[in-house]
Structure formats: structure tokens, C-alpha cells
Amino acid sequence: MKQMVKIIRKVDIEKQYEYILRLELDYELASLYAAMKDSNKAEMEKSKKRLKEIQGELEGLHAYA
């Protein structure tokens, strides 16, 4: 029974983490768009780097199915 509770908690935590990552993904996409409009190369690179990190984390969670 304890193992089932642990598994359910782990799944809930992973779902919550995925949700947070997707919110962060939306934010970084908006930041990238703003940087592109302003032609701010430094901010574009920063957003692209973070987007790649987020993508890797989501792939680690098998969120892209």
C-alpha cells in the first residue's frame, strides 16, 4: 500500500513539474518574440538557450509523445 502511495505521489509531482515547465516554455517563447521584435540578440540567445533546456527536461519526462 505504501508503494502505491509513493507511486501516485511521484506521478502527481511529475505532472505538476510538467505543467510548470510548459508555463515556463510559454513565457520564454513570449520573451523570445519580444527580443526578436526589439532585435536584441543577447536576449534572443538567452531565450533560445533556456528553451533548449526546457525541451530537454520535457523530453526527460516523456512529455512529447
HUSUL-V14429 format. One record per pair of residues at least 6 apart in sequence whose C-alpha atoms are under 7 Angstrom apart, sorted by sequence separation. I is the first residue (numbers start at 0). J is the second residue. D is the distance in whole Angstrom. If there is no record, write none. Layout:
# HUSUL-V14429
i & j & d
I & J & D
I & J & D
This chain:
# HUSUL-V14429
i & j & d
57 & 63 & 7
34 & 42 & 6
35 & 43 & 7
34 & 43 & 6
31 & 43 & 5
31 & 46 & 6
30 & 46 & 7
27 & 46 & 6
27 & 50 & 7
24 & 50 & 7
24 & 53 & 7
20 & 53 & 7
17 & 57 & 7
